[in-house]
Amino acid sequence: MAFRFSGKQDVYIEIAEKYKEYIISGIYKYGDKLPSVRQLGLELGVNPNTVARSYSLLEVWGFINAISKKGAFVIYNEASTNCPLFKAIYELKSSGISYEELLDIAKEVYKND
């Protein structure tokens, strides 16, 4: 699963965001092991420390659990966010709609209530 870096933010954040997307979309499921730091670094052409930073960020966000000398495992459970609205908003974000645009849409929908 290769991807191109946009250069709009730090590489480690881009990697973390992409893997968050992979997890939320179900490419990686609860209990799956992510590629090793070294393996993903080679695949993406980045320093393994960059990947380690990405994994640390994913861990802070609650998507993975990194276990020393065993690897990083998905702990995100879709049942906890099994909300159609969450998925719809995430898809809108992925399609390029900004936070402000989303708020404008919501205001328009609710303006007559």
N, CA, C and O atoms as CSV, one atom per row, in Angstrom:
chain,resi,resn,atom,element,x,y,z
A,1,MET,N,N,0.833,-1.177,0.000
A,1,MET,CA,C,0.000,0.000,0.000
A,1,MET,C,C,0.881,1.245,0.000
A,1,MET,O,O,1.134,1.843,1.046
A,2,ALA,N,N,1.326,1.611,-1.146
A,2,ALA,CA,C,2.180,2.790,-1.257
A,2,ALA,C,C,1.322,4.025,-1.445
A,2,ALA,O,O,0.205,3.947,-1.956
A,3,PHE,N,N,1.835,5.130,-1.043
A,3,PHE,CA,C,1.139,6.386,-1.253
A,3,PHE,C,C,2.154,7.494,-1.427
A,3,PHE,O,O,3.322,7.357,-1.062
A,4,ARG,N,N,1.692,8.578,-1.984
A,4,ARG,CA,C,2.576,9.718,-2.232
A,4,ARG,C,C,2.424,10.731,-1.110
A,4,ARG,O,O,1.329,10.952,-0.595
A,5,PHE,N,N,3.532,11.333,-0.746
A,5,PHE,CA,C,3.507,12.355,0.281
A,5,PHE,C,C,3.135,13.688,-0.347
A,5,PHE,O,O,3.648,14.049,-1.407
A,6,SER,N,N,2.249,14.413,0.303
A,6,SER,CA,C,1.793,15.688,-0.241
A,6,SER,C,C,2.775,16.813,0.038
A,6,SER,O,O,2.840,17.784,-0.716
A,7,GLY,N,N,3.541,16.688,1.117
A,7,GLY,CA,C,4.470,17.740,1.493
A,7,GLY,C,C,3.795,18.873,2.251
A,7,GLY,O,O,4.444,19.859,2.599
A,8,LYS,N,N,2.490,18.742,2.511
A,8,LYS,CA,C,1.756,19.791,3.218
A,8,LYS,C,C,1.953,19.715,4.728
A,8,LYS,O,O,1.716,20.691,5.439
A,9,GLN,N,N,2.384,18.558,5.213
A,9,GLN,CA,C,2.638,18.396,6.646
A,9,GLN,C,C,3.797,17.432,6.825
A,9,GLN,O,O,4.299,16.860,5.858
A,10,ASP,N,N,4.218,17.258,8.069
A,10,ASP,CA,C,5.336,16.362,8.332
A,10,ASP,C,C,5.032,14.950,7.835
A,10,ASP,O,O,3.892,14.489,7.894
A,11,VAL,N,N,6.066,14.278,7.347
A,11,VAL,CA,C,5.912,12.936,6.774
A,11,VAL,C,C,5.315,11.964,7.798
A,11,VAL,O,O,4.455,11.154,7.454
A,12,TYR,N,N,5.766,12.043,9.049
A,12,TYR,CA,C,5.261,11.095,10.035
A,12,TYR,C,C,3.758,11.285,10.272
A,12,TYR,O,O,3.047,10.320,10.553
A,13,ILE,N,N,3.279,12.519,10.159
A,13,ILE,CA,C,1.844,12.775,10.316
A,13,ILE,C,C,1.089,12.228,9.112
A,13,ILE,O,O,0.014,11.648,9.264
A,14,GLU,N,N,1.644,12.406,7.920
A,14,GLU,CA,C,1.000,11.875,6.721
A,14,GLU,C,C,0.887,10.353,6.792
A,14,GLU,O,O,-0.143,9.787,6.427
A,15,ILE,N,N,1.940,9.695,7.259
A,15,ILE,CA,C,1.905,8.232,7.392
A,15,ILE,C,C,0.852,7.837,8.418
A,15,ILE,O,O,0.068,6.919,8.174
A,16,ALA,N,N,0.823,8.510,9.550
A,16,ALA,CA,C,-0.163,8.200,10.587
A,16,ALA,C,C,-1.578,8.416,10.066
A,16,ALA,O,O,-2.453,7.585,10.308
A,17,GLU,N,N,-1.814,9.497,9.368
A,17,GLU,CA,C,-3.148,9.778,8.810
A,17,GLU,C,C,-3.562,8.696,7.812
A,17,GLU,O,O,-4.710,8.251,7.806
A,18,LYS,N,N,-2.622,8.282,6.976
A,18,LYS,CA,C,-2.933,7.262,5.967
A,18,LYS,C,C,-3.256,5.931,6.640
A,18,LYS,O,O,-4.199,5.247,6.242
A,19,TYR,N,N,-2.488,5.568,7.645
A,19,TYR,CA,C,-2.758,4.298,8.330
A,19,TYR,C,C,-4.029,4.383,9.178
A,19,TYR,O,O,-4.718,3.379,9.360
A,20,LYS,N,N,-4.335,5.544,9.684
A,20,LYS,CA,C,-5.622,5.743,10.372
A,20,LYS,C,C,-6.757,5.496,9.376
A,20,LYS,O,O,-7.749,4.843,9.699
A,21,GLU,N,N,-6.600,6.018,8.186
A,21,GLU,CA,C,-7.589,5.811,7.122
A,21,GLU,C,C,-7.710,4.321,6.778
A,21,GLU,O,O,-8.817,3.807,6.615
A,22,TYR,N,N,-6.577,3.638,6.669
A,22,TYR,CA,C,-6.597,2.205,6.378
A,22,TYR,C,C,-7.353,1.438,7.463
A,22,TYR,O,O,-8.093,0.500,7.168
A,23,ILE,N,N,-7.162,1.839,8.706
A,23,ILE,CA,C,-7.806,1.145,9.824
A,23,ILE,C,C,-9.303,1.434,9.844
A,23,ILE,O,O,-10.112,0.517,9.982
A,24,ILE,N,N,-9.669,2.689,9.708
A,24,ILE,CA,C,-11.088,3.056,9.741
A,24,ILE,C,C,-11.840,2.428,8.573
A,24,ILE,O,O,-12.986,2.006,8.725
A,25,SER,N,N,-11.204,2.365,7.415
A,25,SER,CA,C,-11.875,1.803,6.240
A,25,SER,C,C,-11.927,0.279,6.260
A,25,SER,O,O,-12.606,-0.327,5.431
A,26,GLY,N,N,-11.213,-0.350,7.204
A,26,GLY,CA,C,-11.272,-1.796,7.325
A,26,GLY,C,C,-10.181,-2.549,6.601
A,26,GLY,O,O,-10.183,-3.780,6.596
A,27,ILE,N,N,-9.249,-1.844,5.990
A,27,ILE,CA,C,-8.128,-2.527,5.347
A,27,ILE,C,C,-7.334,-3.275,6.406
A,27,ILE,O,O,-6.936,-4.424,6.213
A,28,TYR,N,N,-7.111,-2.595,7.538
A,28,TYR,CA,C,-6.544,-3.254,8.710
A,28,TYR,C,C,-7.656,-3.331,9.745
A,28,TYR,O,O,-8.314,-2.333,10.037
A,29,LYS,N,N,-7.863,-4.519,10.296
A,29,LYS,CA,C,-8.943,-4.741,11.252
A,29,LYS,C,C,-8.387,-4.992,12.649
A,29,LYS,O,O,-7.186,-5.184,12.839
A,30,TYR,N,N,-9.289,-4.986,13.609
A,30,TYR,CA,C,-8.923,-5.233,14.998
A,30,TYR,C,C,-8.065,-6.501,15.096
A,30,TYR,O,O,-8.442,-7.555,14.586
A,31,GLY,N,N,-6.918,-6.385,15.752
A,31,GLY,CA,C,-6.021,-7.514,15.957
A,31,GLY,C,C,-4.966,-7.692,14.879
A,31,GLY,O,O,-3.995,-8.421,15.080
A,32,ASP,N,N,-5.142,-7.030,13.727
A,32,ASP,CA,C,-4.141,-7.152,12.657
A,32,ASP,C,C,-2.824,-6.521,13.089
A,32,ASP,O,O,-2.795,-5.534,13.825
A,33,LYS,N,N,-1.742,-7.115,12.613
A,33,LYS,CA,C,-0.406,-6.582,12.872
A,33,LYS,C,C,-0.017,-5.666,11.720
A,33,LYS,O,O,-0.149,-6.032,10.552
A,34,LEU,N,N,0.457,-4.487,12.055
A,34,LEU,CA,C,0.944,-3.559,11.030
A,34,LEU,C,C,2.346,-3.977,10.607
A,34,LEU,O,O,3.022,-4.713,11.326
A,35,PRO,N,N,2.780,-3.508,9.440
A,35,PRO,CA,C,4.156,-3.817,9.025
A,35,PRO,C,C,5.149,-3.323,10.072
A,35,PRO,O,O,4.889,-2.351,10.782
A,36,SER,N,N,6.277,-3.999,10.157
A,36,SER,CA,C,7.301,-3.564,11.110
A,36,SER,C,C,7.777,-2.168,10.724
A,36,SER,O,O,7.643,-1.743,9.576
A,37,VAL,N,N,8.327,-1.476,11.693
A,37,VAL,CA,C,8.850,-0.131,11.471
A,37,VAL,C,C,9.891,-0.159,10.365
A,37,VAL,O,O,9.883,0.691,9.475
A,38,ARG,N,N,10.776,-1.122,10.420
A,38,ARG,CA,C,11.844,-1.231,9.423
A,38,ARG,C,C,11.277,-1.543,8.037
A,38,ARG,O,O,11.671,-0.938,7.040
A,39,GLN,N,N,10.347,-2.497,7.993
A,39,GLN,CA,C,9.739,-2.901,6.718
A,39,GLN,C,C,9.004,-1.728,6.066
A,39,GLN,O,O,9.174,-1.473,4.874
A,40,LEU,N,N,8.189,-1.016,6.848
A,40,LEU,CA,C,7.438,0.104,6.282
A,40,LEU,C,C,8.366,1.247,5.883
A,40,LEU,O,O,8.131,1.923,4.882
A,41,GLY,N,N,9.410,1.456,6.662
A,41,GLY,CA,C,10.384,2.482,6.299
A,41,GLY,C,C,11.015,2.209,4.946
A,41,GLY,O,O,11.159,3.114,4.123
A,42,LEU,N,N,11.393,0.952,4.718
A,42,LEU,CA,C,11.967,0.568,3.418
A,42,LEU,C,C,10.950,0.739,2.301
A,42,LEU,O,O,11.271,1.250,1.228
A,43,GLU,N,N,9.718,0.307,2.561
A,43,GLU,CA,C,8.656,0.388,1.546
A,43,GLU,C,C,8.367,1.832,1.145
A,43,GLU,O,O,8.162,2.131,-0.032
A,44,LEU,N,N,8.352,2.727,2.139
A,44,LEU,CA,C,8.016,4.124,1.870
A,44,LEU,C,C,9.235,4.983,1.558
A,44,LEU,O,O,9.097,6.128,1.128
A,45,GLY,N,N,10.417,4.438,1.771
A,45,GLY,CA,C,11.630,5.206,1.510
A,45,GLY,C,C,11.885,6.277,2.557
A,45,GLY,O,O,12.405,7.351,2.256
A,46,VAL,N,N,11.509,5.965,3.800
A,46,VAL,CA,C,11.733,6.915,4.885
A,46,VAL,C,C,12.527,6.237,5.997
A,46,VAL,O,O,12.638,5.012,6.038
A,47,ASN,N,N,13.062,7.031,6.874
A,47,ASN,CA,C,13.810,6.522,8.015
A,47,ASN,C,C,12.869,5.743,8.941
A,47,ASN,O,O,11.749,6.195,9.180
A,48,PRO,N,N,13.284,4.601,9.464
A,48,PRO,CA,C,12.441,3.854,10.392
A,48,PRO,C,C,11.997,4.680,11.608
A,48,PRO,O,O,10.926,4.438,12.165
A,49,ASN,N,N,12.818,5.649,12.016
A,49,ASN,CA,C,12.413,6.519,13.127
A,49,ASN,C,C,11.163,7.333,12.780
A,49,ASN,O,O,10.354,7.639,13.655
A,50,THR,N,N,11.015,7.677,11.514
A,50,THR,CA,C,9.832,8.402,11.058
A,50,THR,C,C,8.597,7.522,11.210
A,50,THR,O,O,7.550,7.980,11.667
A,51,VAL,N,N,8.726,6.264,10.825
A,51,VAL,CA,C,7.616,5.318,10.963
A,51,VAL,C,C,7.304,5.100,12.442
A,51,VAL,O,O,6.135,5.040,12.825
A,52,ALA,N,N,8.323,4.983,13.261
A,52,ALA,CA,C,8.109,4.799,14.703
A,52,ALA,C,C,7.330,5.970,15.282
A,52,ALA,O,O,6.459,5.786,16.132
A,53,ARG,N,N,7.644,7.166,14.822
A,53,ARG,CA,C,6.903,8.353,15.274
A,53,ARG,C,C,5.450,8.287,14.829
A,53,ARG,O,O,4.552,8.676,15.575
A,54,SER,N,N,5.217,7.798,13.622
A,54,SER,CA,C,3.854,7.634,13.113
A,54,SER,C,C,3.078,6.642,13.962
A,54,SER,O,O,1.923,6.881,14.315
A,55,TYR,N,N,3.712,5.544,14.282
A,55,TYR,CA,C,3.067,4.527,15.101
A,55,TYR,C,C,2.783,5.064,16.503
A,55,TYR,O,O,1.751,4.741,17.091
A,56,SER,N,N,3.678,5.869,17.033
A,56,SER,CA,C,3.443,6.483,18.343
A,56,SER,C,C,2.205,7.377,18.299
A,56,SER,O,O,1.400,7.391,19.230
A,57,LEU,N,N,2.070,8.111,17.217
A,57,LEU,CA,C,0.911,8.979,17.052
A,57,LEU,C,C,-0.376,8.157,16.942
A,57,LEU,O,O,-1.392,8.500,17.546
A,58,LEU,N,N,-0.327,7.081,16.174
A,58,LEU,CA,C,-1.494,6.196,16.061
A,58,LEU,C,C,-1.864,5.596,17.423
A,58,LEU,O,O,-3.037,5.371,17.720
A,59,GLU,N,N,-0.857,5.349,18.225
A,59,GLU,CA,C,-1.097,4.801,19.554
A,59,GLU,C,C,-1.774,5.849,20.442
A,59,GLU,O,O,-2.707,5.529,21.178
A,60,VAL,N,N,-1.314,7.083,20.375
A,60,VAL,CA,C,-1.928,8.173,21.136
A,60,VAL,C,C,-3.377,8.370,20.703
A,60,VAL,O,O,-4.244,8.629,21.538
A,61,TRP,N,N,-3.641,8.250,19.412
A,61,TRP,CA,C,-4.996,8.412,18.889
A,61,TRP,C,C,-5.913,7.234,19.233
A,61,TRP,O,O,-7.128,7.316,19.047
A,62,GLY,N,N,-5.329,6.137,19.736
A,62,GLY,CA,C,-6.131,4.985,20.132
A,62,GLY,C,C,-6.416,3.983,19.029
A,62,GLY,O,O,-7.366,3.206,19.129
A,63,PHE,N,N,-5.605,3.989,17.976
A,63,PHE,CA,C,-5.826,3.071,16.872
A,63,PHE,C,C,-4.982,1.802,16.963
A,63,PHE,O,O,-5.394,0.745,16.486
A,64,ILE,N,N,-3.807,1.905,17.572
A,64,ILE,CA,C,-2.925,0.742,17.654
A,64,ILE,C,C,-2.326,0.619,19.052
A,64,ILE,O,O,-2.373,1.546,19.861
A,65,ASN,N,N,-1.768,-0.548,19.300
A,65,ASN,CA,C,-0.990,-0.785,20.512
A,65,ASN,C,C,0.345,-1.352,20.056
A,65,ASN,O,O,0.399,-2.412,19.432
A,66,ALA,N,N,1.417,-0.643,20.371
A,66,ALA,CA,C,2.752,-1.097,19.993
A,66,ALA,C,C,3.348,-1.869,21.161
A,66,ALA,O,O,3.442,-1.354,22.275
A,67,ILE,N,N,3.746,-3.096,20.900
A,67,ILE,CA,C,4.323,-3.954,21.927
A,67,ILE,C,C,5.783,-4.184,21.571
A,67,ILE,O,O,6.103,-4.679,20.490
A,68,SER,N,N,6.651,-3.822,22.483
A,68,SER,CA,C,8.079,-3.927,22.242
A,68,SER,C,C,8.468,-5.340,21.789
A,68,SER,O,O,8.091,-6.332,22.413
A,69,LYS,N,N,9.214,-5.408,20.710
A,69,LYS,CA,C,9.752,-6.634,20.121
A,69,LYS,C,C,8.686,-7.591,19.580
A,69,LYS,O,O,9.003,-8.712,19.184
A,70,LYS,N,N,7.438,-7.156,19.564
A,70,LYS,CA,C,6.363,-7.992,19.001
A,70,LYS,C,C,5.702,-7.318,17.808
A,70,LYS,O,O,5.291,-7.987,16.860
A,71,GLY,N,N,5.600,-5.993,17.856
A,71,GLY,CA,C,5.004,-5.270,16.744
A,71,GLY,C,C,3.878,-4.351,17.171
A,71,GLY,O,O,3.613,-4.169,18.359
A,72,ALA,N,N,3.223,-3.776,16.175
A,72,ALA,CA,C,2.109,-2.860,16.393
A,72,ALA,C,C,0.832,-3.537,15.915
A,72,ALA,O,O,0.765,-4.050,14.798
A,73,PHE,N,N,-0.179,-3.528,16.779
A,73,PHE,CA,C,-1.430,-4.223,16.490
A,73,PHE,C,C,-2.598,-3.252,16.560
A,73,PHE,O,O,-2.635,-2.358,17.406
A,74,VAL,N,N,-3.550,-3.443,15.656
A,74,VAL,CA,C,-4.740,-2.589,15.611
A,74,VAL,C,C,-5.617,-2.891,16.823
A,74,VAL,O,O,-5.958,-4.044,17.088
A,75,ILE,N,N,-5.976,-1.836,17.554
A,75,ILE,CA,C,-6.898,-1.994,18.673
A,75,ILE,C,C,-8.194,-1.222,18.432
A,75,ILE,O,O,-9.104,-1.250,19.261
A,76,TYR,N,N,-8.270,-0.541,17.306
A,76,TYR,CA,C,-9.482,0.188,16.943
A,76,TYR,C,C,-10.602,-0.815,16.750
A,76,TYR,O,O,-10.455,-1.796,16.020
A,77,ASN,N,N,-11.703,-0.566,17.398
A,77,ASN,CA,C,-12.850,-1.447,17.309
A,77,ASN,C,C,-13.992,-0.689,16.655
A,77,ASN,O,O,-14.515,0.267,17.227
A,78,GLU,N,N,-14.371,-1.100,15.486
A,78,GLU,CA,C,-15.416,-0.407,14.739
A,78,GLU,C,C,-16.727,-0.358,15.507
A,78,GLU,O,O,-17.511,0.576,15.332
A,79,ALA,N,N,-16.975,-1.342,16.350
A,79,ALA,CA,C,-18.231,-1.356,17.106
A,79,ALA,C,C,-18.353,-0.120,17.989
A,79,ALA,O,O,-19.459,0.365,18.228
A,80,SER,N,N,-17.235,0.390,18.471
A,80,SER,CA,C,-17.288,1.573,19.331
A,80,SER,C,C,-17.608,2.834,18.548
A,80,SER,O,O,-18.065,3.823,19.120
A,81,THR,N,N,-17.374,2.804,17.258
A,81,THR,CA,C,-17.700,3.952,16.415
A,81,THR,C,C,-18.582,3.500,15.260
A,81,THR,O,O,-18.491,4.027,14.151
A,82,ASN,N,N,-19.430,2.524,15.530
A,82,ASN,CA,C,-20.308,1.985,14.488
A,82,ASN,C,C,-21.474,2.935,14.255
A,82,ASN,O,O,-22.639,2.584,14.437
A,83,CYS,N,N,-21.133,4.109,13.860
A,83,CYS,CA,C,-22.106,5.177,13.671
A,83,CYS,C,C,-22.056,5.594,12.206
A,83,CYS,O,O,-21.003,6.002,11.716
A,84,PRO,N,N,-23.181,5.496,11.502
A,84,PRO,CA,C,-23.181,5.893,10.082
A,84,PRO,C,C,-22.739,7.335,9.878
A,84,PRO,O,O,-22.099,7.654,8.876
A,85,LEU,N,N,-23.074,8.201,10.814
A,85,LEU,CA,C,-22.689,9.600,10.685
A,85,LEU,C,C,-21.175,9.761,10.726
A,85,LEU,O,O,-20.616,10.528,9.942
A,86,PHE,N,N,-20.505,9.051,11.625
A,86,PHE,CA,C,-19.048,9.105,11.719
A,86,PHE,C,C,-18.425,8.709,10.387
A,86,PHE,O,O,-17.538,9.392,9.874
A,87,LYS,N,N,-18.900,7.598,9.836
A,87,LYS,CA,C,-18.338,7.122,8.566
A,87,LYS,C,C,-18.609,8.115,7.437
A,87,LYS,O,O,-17.740,8.364,6.602
A,88,ALA,N,N,-19.814,8.679,7.417
A,88,ALA,CA,C,-20.163,9.637,6.363
A,88,ALA,C,C,-19.271,10.876,6.447
A,88,ALA,O,O,-18.772,11.362,5.431
A,89,ILE,N,N,-19.078,11.376,7.655
A,89,ILE,CA,C,-18.238,12.567,7.825
A,89,ILE,C,C,-16.794,12.252,7.455
A,89,ILE,O,O,-16.120,13.071,6.831
A,90,TYR,N,N,-16.318,11.078,7.835
A,90,TYR,CA,C,-14.944,10.706,7.491
A,90,TYR,C,C,-14.781,10.610,5.971
A,90,TYR,O,O,-13.758,11.029,5.429
A,91,GLU,N,N,-15.779,10.063,5.289
A,91,GLU,CA,C,-15.714,9.978,3.828
A,91,GLU,C,C,-15.725,11.364,3.204
A,91,GLU,O,O,-15.010,11.615,2.234
A,92,LEU,N,N,-16.538,12.273,3.756
A,92,LEU,CA,C,-16.549,13.646,3.251
A,92,LEU,C,C,-15.183,14.290,3.425
A,92,LEU,O,O,-14.682,14.956,2.519
A,93,LYS,N,N,-14.583,14.090,4.590
A,93,LYS,CA,C,-13.244,14.637,4.848
A,93,LYS,C,C,-12.241,14.063,3.855
A,93,LYS,O,O,-11.406,14.787,3.312
A,94,SER,N,N,-12.330,12.760,3.625
A,94,SER,CA,C,-11.402,12.104,2.702
A,94,SER,C,C,-11.581,12.602,1.271
A,94,SER,O,O,-10.637,12.597,0.480
A,95,SER,N,N,-12.805,13.033,0.945
A,95,SER,CA,C,-13.062,13.517,-0.411
A,95,SER,C,C,-12.611,14.961,-0.608
A,95,SER,O,O,-12.666,15.490,-1.718
A,96,GLY,N,N,-12.161,15.597,0.479
A,96,GLY,CA,C,-11.613,16.938,0.338
A,96,GLY,C,C,-12.471,18.046,0.913
A,96,GLY,O,O,-12.091,19.214,0.833
A,97,ILE,N,N,-13.613,17.718,1.488
A,97,ILE,CA,C,-14.459,18.750,2.078
A,97,ILE,C,C,-13.828,19.218,3.391
A,97,ILE,O,O,-13.469,18.408,4.245
A,98,SER,N,N,-13.701,20.521,3.532
A,98,SER,CA,C,-13.072,21.078,4.731
A,98,SER,C,C,-14.054,21.097,5.894
A,98,SER,O,O,-15.261,20.935,5.715
A,99,TYR,N,N,-13.519,21.295,7.066
A,99,TYR,CA,C,-14.324,21.401,8.283
A,99,TYR,C,C,-15.347,22.532,8.141
A,99,TYR,O,O,-16.517,22.366,8.484
A,100,GLU,N,N,-14.898,23.672,7.637
A,100,GLU,CA,C,-15.773,24.827,7.472
A,100,GLU,C,C,-16.900,24.523,6.478
A,100,GLU,O,O,-18.051,24.893,6.710
A,101,GLU,N,N,-16.568,23.854,5.380
A,101,GLU,CA,C,-17.600,23.483,4.405
A,101,GLU,C,C,-18.619,22.535,5.018
A,101,GLU,O,O,-19.817,22.658,4.764
A,102,LEU,N,N,-18.148,21.594,5.822
A,102,LEU,CA,C,-19.048,20.656,6.482
A,102,LEU,C,C,-19.990,21.393,7.432
A,102,LEU,O,O,-21.184,21.094,7.479
A,103,LEU,N,N,-19.461,22.349,8.185
A,103,LEU,CA,C,-20.306,23.141,9.081
A,103,LEU,C,C,-21.343,23.942,8.301
A,103,LEU,O,O,-22.499,24.037,8.716
A,104,ASP,N,N,-20.934,24.516,7.178
A,104,ASP,CA,C,-21.871,25.269,6.341
A,104,ASP,C,C,-23.003,24.374,5.836
A,104,ASP,O,O,-24.164,24.783,5.811
A,105,ILE,N,N,-22.657,23.163,5.438
A,105,ILE,CA,C,-23.669,22.203,4.965
A,105,ILE,C,C,-24.641,21.871,6.097
A,105,ILE,O,O,-25.856,21.866,5.900
A,106,ALA,N,N,-24.098,21.595,7.278
A,106,ALA,CA,C,-24.948,21.260,8.429
A,106,ALA,C,C,-25.866,22.438,8.778
A,106,ALA,O,O,-27.046,22.231,9.063
A,107,LYS,N,N,-25.354,23.638,8.760
A,107,LYS,CA,C,-26.177,24.825,9.049
A,107,LYS,C,C,-27.297,24.970,8.027
A,107,LYS,O,O,-28.422,25.326,8.379
A,108,GLU,N,N,-26.997,24.699,6.787
A,108,GLU,CA,C,-28.010,24.796,5.727
A,108,GLU,C,C,-29.104,23.748,5.935
A,108,GLU,O,O,-30.288,24.044,5.776
A,109,VAL,N,N,-28.712,22.543,6.287
A,109,VAL,CA,C,-29.675,21.470,6.493
A,109,VAL,C,C,-30.590,21.776,7.685
A,109,VAL,O,O,-31.789,21.500,7.634
A,110,TYR,N,N,-30.028,22.343,8.750
A,110,TYR,CA,C,-30.788,22.580,9.975
A,110,TYR,C,C,-31.394,23.974,10.086
A,110,TYR,O,O,-32.016,24.282,11.103
A,111,LYS,N,N,-31.234,24.826,9.078
A,111,LYS,CA,C,-31.643,26.219,9.220
A,111,LYS,C,C,-33.143,26.405,9.425
A,111,LYS,O,O,-33.545,27.398,10.031
A,112,ASN,N,N,-33.971,25.509,8.953
A,112,ASN,CA,C,-35.421,25.667,9.087
A,112,ASN,C,C,-35.999,24.937,10.289
A,112,ASN,O,O,-37.214,24.945,10.485
A,113,ASP,N,N,-35.164,24.313,11.087
A,113,ASP,CA,C,-35.667,23.580,12.270
A,113,ASP,C,C,-35.792,24.476,13.477
A,113,ASP,O,O,-36.197,24.019,14.546
